[in-house]
Amino acid sequence: MSEESADNSAAPAVCEAKILFRQLKPFPVIDENNNFKIETAHFLESSNQIIDAIACFGKLFSPIVKDMRQNVQKITDKYKQNESLFKYLEDLILKDKDGNDNPFDTVTDGLLWLKRAFEMMEQFFRNLLEDETRSEQVKPHLKKAYEECLLPYHGFLAQKAFQLLHSFLPSRSSLLGTSDSNMDNLKALEEFLALFRANLTHLNEFYTKHDLHRIYKA
């Protein structure tokens, strides 16, 4: 055995995280600099990046990822119709491309479902972060997040589909890296979730204010 091989075999194994949160674009800050609205282009870029990260959960999660991508695409397509008018996500929802009041449409519905899926993922990652036991078993965290955020809107078939996906989750170390070697990733996750939650809370309040919530089962 060569000296180099001996050195490699003695090196401790480090589980590299599937999701490196420091590399993700944080969701936009909502303050007086943007009229307390969400910048559409920024929101879309951050959305695509977190969806790409979720895709690393495995091929069985592709239906969820596909659904989220389709809803992002609906928003993107409308944004491109009038990027100046639709600079902010709220205006994109409330107006058509000519500036007229916009009734509830497929884009409004798409953002509603995207928000719900994001709420589940935000809660899942927050559950992981707050798990003091640092258990490798993450299924209970996703199950709890699903029951709180998506279950009320899912019919029988959708619930069964989730139960199947729930059985094939990666481990905690696979997703986030080992705690000892990836403390910066955990810190980055905490920072990422702060703006993620702020955007979701803002959208919830916006949908409530304009009576845009729709309750039906998929």
C-alpha positions in Angstrom: 0.0 0.0 0.0 1.4 3.4 -0.9 1.9 6.1 1.7 -0.8 8.2 -0.1 -3.3 5.4 0.1 -2.5 4.9 3.8 -3.1 8.6 4.4 -6.5 8.5 2.6 -7.7 5.5 4.4 -6.9 7.1 7.7 -8.8 10.3 6.9 -12.2 10.6 8.6 -15.2 10.3 6.3 -17.1 13.6 5.9 -20.7 13.5 4.6 -21.1 16.4 2.1 -24.4 18.0 2.3 -26.8 17.7 -0.7 -28.1 21.2 -0.1 -25.5 24.0 0.5 -27.7 26.9 1.7 -24.9 29.4 1.5 -25.0 29.0 -2.3 -28.7 29.6 -2.6 -30.0 33.1 -3.3 -32.0 34.3 -0.3 -35.6 35.4 -0.8 -36.0 39.2 -1.2 -36.1 41.6 1.8 -39.5 43.3 2.1 -39.1 46.9 3.4 -39.5 50.5 2.5 -36.9 50.2 -0.3 -39.4 48.2 -2.3 -42.6 49.7 -1.1 -43.1 46.7 1.2 -43.6 44.5 -1.8 -41.9 41.4 -3.2 -39.7 41.9 -6.2 -40.9 39.4 -8.8 -37.6 38.7 -10.6 -35.8 38.1 -7.3 -38.6 35.9 -6.0 -38.6 33.8 -9.1 -34.8 33.3 -9.0 -34.9 32.3 -5.3 -37.9 30.0 -6.0 -36.1 28.2 -8.8 -33.0 27.7 -6.7 -34.8 26.2 -3.7 -36.8 23.9 -6.0 -33.5 22.7 -7.6 -32.3 22.0 -4.0 -35.5 20.0 -3.2 -35.0 18.0 -6.4 -31.9 16.4 -4.7 -34.4 14.5 -2.4 -34.6 11.9 -5.2 -36.5 10.9 -8.3 -39.6 9.9 -6.4 -40.0 13.6 -5.5 -40.1 14.6 -9.2 -43.9 15.0 -9.2 -43.7 17.6 -6.4 -40.8 19.3 -8.0 -42.6 19.3 -11.4 -45.7 20.8 -9.9 -43.7 23.6 -8.2 -41.8 24.3 -11.4 -45.0 24.6 -13.4 -46.4 27.1 -10.9 -43.2 29.2 -11.1 -43.4 29.0 -14.9 -47.0 30.4 -14.8 -45.7 33.4 -12.8 -42.7 33.8 -15.1 -44.8 33.8 -18.3 -47.1 36.5 -17.0 -44.1 38.5 -15.7 -42.6 38.6 -19.1 -45.8 40.1 -20.6 -45.0 43.4 -18.8 -41.9 43.3 -16.7 -42.2 47.0 -15.7 -45.8 46.8 -14.6 -45.1 43.5 -12.9 -41.9 44.5 -11.1 -43.6 43.5 -7.8 -45.4 40.2 -7.3 -48.4 41.8 -5.7 -49.1 43.9 -8.8 -48.6 40.9 -11.1 -51.4 39.1 -9.1 -53.8 42.1 -9.0 -53.4 43.5 -12.5 -53.5 42.2 -16.1 -50.8 43.1 -18.6 -52.6 46.3 -19.5 -53.0 47.5 -15.9 -56.6 46.6 -15.4 -57.9 44.8 -12.3 -57.3 41.1 -12.7 -59.8 38.5 -11.5 -58.7 35.3 -9.8 -56.9 33.3 -12.5 -54.5 30.4 -13.1 -51.5 32.5 -12.0 -53.1 33.5 -8.8 -54.0 29.9 -8.2 -50.5 28.8 -9.1 -48.9 31.1 -6.6 -51.3 29.9 -4.0 -50.2 26.3 -4.5 -46.6 27.3 -4.7 -46.9 29.1 -1.4 -48.5 26.1 0.2 -45.7 23.8 -1.0 -43.1 26.3 0.1 -44.7 26.5 3.5 -44.4 22.7 3.9 -40.7 22.8 2.9 -39.9 25.8 5.1 -41.6 24.0 8.1 -39.7 20.8 7.3 -36.3 22.5 7.3 -37.2 24.5 10.4 -38.1 21.2 12.1 -34.7 19.8 11.2 -33.0 22.9 12.4 -34.8 22.8 15.8 -34.4 19.1 16.4 -32.0 19.0 19.3 -31.5 15.2 19.0 -30.1 15.7 15.5 -31.8 12.4 14.5 -30.9 11.0 11.1 -34.5 10.0 10.8 -36.2 13.0 9.2 -39.5 11.4 8.1 -41.4 12.7 11.2 -40.3 16.2 10.4 -41.7 16.1 6.9 -44.9 14.3 8.0 -45.6 17.0 10.6 -44.9 19.8 8.0 -47.2 18.1 5.5 -50.0 17.6 7.9 -49.9 21.3 8.9 -49.4 22.9 5.5 -50.7 20.6 2.7 -52.9 17.9 4.1 -56.0 20.2 4.5 -55.9 20.8 0.7 -55.2 17.2 -0.5 -57.8 14.6 -1.5 -57.4 10.8 -1.0 -55.1 10.2 -4.0 -52.8 13.1 -3.2 -52.5 11.9 0.4 -51.5 8.4 -0.8 -48.9 9.8 -3.1 -47.3 11.8 -0.3 -47.2 8.7 1.9 -45.2 6.9 -0.8 -42.7 9.8 -1.2 -42.4 10.2 2.6 -41.0 6.7 2.7 -37.9 7.5 0.6 -36.5 10.6 2.3 -32.7 11.0 2.5 -31.1 11.1 6.0 -30.4 14.3 7.9 -26.6 14.1 7.2 -27.3 13.4 3.5 -29.4 16.6 3.3 -27.5 19.0 5.6 -24.1 17.3 6.1 -22.8 16.0 9.4 -23.3 18.5 12.2 -19.7 18.5 13.2 -18.3 19.3 9.8 -21.1 21.5 8.4 -22.0 23.9 11.1 -21.8 26.8 8.6 -24.4 25.1 6.5 -26.8 24.9 9.5 -26.1 28.6 10.1 -26.8 29.4 6.5 -30.0 27.4 6.7 -31.2 29.4 9.7 -30.5 32.7 7.8 -32.2 31.4 4.6 -35.3 30.4 6.5 -35.7 33.9 8.0 -36.4 35.5 4.7 -38.2 32.5 3.3 -40.7 32.7 6.2 -41.0 36.5 5.9 -42.0 36.1 2.2 -44.5 33.4 2.9 -46.1 35.3 5.8 -46.3 38.4 3.6 -48.0 36.4 0.8 -50.5 34.9 3.3 -51.4 38.4 4.5 -51.7 39.6 1.0 -54.0 36.7 -0.1 -56.1 37.3 3.0 -56.4 41.0 2.5 -57.6 40.6 -1.1 -59.7 37.5 -0.4 -57.7 35.3 -2.7 -57.5 32.2 -0.7 -59.3 29.3 -2.2 -60.1 26.1 -0.3 -60.5 23.0 -2.5 -58.8 19.7 -2.5 -56.4 18.6 -5.2 
